[in-house]
């Protein structure tokens, strides 16, 4: 299997299936075992097609971060690609984990993982029930251009997590899901 997003690599890990991975995207750096795997993308997320072919996968797990053009290119190479939409709610996240579990034949492990995740979210909900303070949070995705760092906007999973933790996502005030914010705006 090749994973094309860190979230998918980590899902495979938590489903006790690291032994199935032959390659990962360049941003997958957890768990430590990913350091020993071939990388099939560049830092700009472009695909290194030769590395994909060399990894000889039976299956590629792709996420919404991957463009439809990239997925088509992989399919045109004869690869089997399983596309998973990025979740925007915990319920969608749980379903994604179960779906990957089903694809990997790890349904029971996926159910255990989802049950654990649900319990952790419920614990946070209890802690935050009486919260009256709402801090503004900035989540930096990428600062390749330090004068205009990238952040998550409204409707993203990151924004939802900030809200779940009792905060307000600074990126929610901008238009778009993935945006760059100038330092003046940030300040």
N, C-alpha and C positions, 0 to 999 in steps of 0.2 A: 504494500500500500504506500502511496505517496499522499501526504497532507499538504494542502496549499494555503493554510492559515494557522497561526499559533493556537487559536481556539480549538481547531480540529486536532492538532497534535496533542494538546493537553487532554482533550476528551479521550483520544486513543490511549494515552498514558493512564488516565484514571479508570479506564475500562480494562486495565491489565493486558494491553495488546501491543506494547512497544515492540515485541518481537516480530510483528507483522510489517513494521515500517522499513522501507528501503531508502526513502528520501523525504525531505521536508522543505518548506519554503525557507527563505533566508532569515525571516524574523522569528522562526521557532527556535527558542533558546532554553525552553524548559520542557521536560526535565533535562538534567545534565547529559543524558544519553544522546540527545539530539546533536551534540557537538561532533559525534562520530558518524553521523549520517550525511549522505550527499545532500547538497543544497541545489534546488532546482529553480530558484529565482535569484535575480540580482537585487540590490538594495532598492531599486526603483520598482520592484515587484514584477518586472518583465521576466518572462519564463526563459530558462535556458533549455531549449527543446532537446539538445543533445544529451543533457543530463537526465532528462525525463526518459528518453529512449534507453539510455544506459542503465537506468534503475530498473527497467523492465517490470513495471507494476502490473498487477492484475486489476487494480482499482486505484483511482485517484479521487480523494475526497476534496472537493472544492467548496469555497464559501462565497458569499456575496461580494467579498472584497476582490474576487477574481472577476474580470470582465467576461461578458458573454463571448466576445471575440477570442479570448484566451481559451475558453472552454471548447469552442468550436474548433480552434486550431488543434487542441489535444485530441478531440474526437476524430478529426481528419487524419491524425497520425495513427488511428486505430485504437486509441486508449478508451477505456471505460471510465467515464467521469460521473461521479455522484455529487450533485450540487445540493448544498444545504443553505437555505436562506438565513441571513443573520437574524437572530431573535431580537425583539424589541421589548419583550416582557419576560418575566420569569417562567410563565406557563409555556411560552414558545421555546425558551431555553431547555426546559425539562423535556419537551417533545423532541427537540433536536438531539439531546443526549440519548433518549430512548431510540430514536431513529438510527443513530450511529451504532448503538448497541445491537440493534436488530441486524444491520448490515454486517457487523463483525461477528454475529452469532453470540453476543454477550448480553442478551436481554436481561438475565437475572442480575448481572453486575450493574447494568444501567439502571434497573429499578432500585437497587441498593443505593447507588450514587444519587439518584433523584430524591429518594427519601431523606438522605442525609442533607442534601441541599435545601429541601423544603423545611427541615427542622432548623437549619441555620438561619434561613430567612425569617421564620416565625420568631426565633429568638431576638433577631434585630427588631422586628415589628413590636415586640413587647417592650424592649428597651426604649424605642423611639415613641411609644404611645403618648407619653406625657411631655414630649419635647416641644418647647415653644420658641426656641432660638432657631433661626433659619440662616445659617451662614451661606455666603455666596462662594462657590467652589469653581476653580479653573482646573481642567484636566488637560495637561499637555500631551498630545499624541506624538508630535514631531516638531523639533526646533531646528531643522536643517537650515532654515532661515531664521536666525534668532530674533530678528526684528518683526517677524510675522509667524509666530508658532501656530501649528494646527491644533484644533480642538474639536470636540464632539458637540453637535448642535441638538436641537429639539428632536424628539422622536427616536433617538438612538438608545441603545442599551446602556451606554455609559451615563447618559443623562438620567435615565430611569434609576440607575443605581445611586447616583448622587441624591436624587429626590428621596429614594427609599431610605437613605442614611440620614435624612433630615436636612439636606442642603438644597440650594438652588443653583443649577448649572448656569454659569456665566454665558456659555455658548447658546443657551436657549433664546437669548435676545437677538441672535443673528439669524439670517436666513440660510437654510441648508443644513444637511446632516453632518457634513465634514467641512469645516471652515478654517480659514486663517484669520487670526485676529492681530491687528497692529498693537504695538506696545502701548500707545496712547490709550487705545480702547481698553486694554487689559488693566492699565493703571487706573 
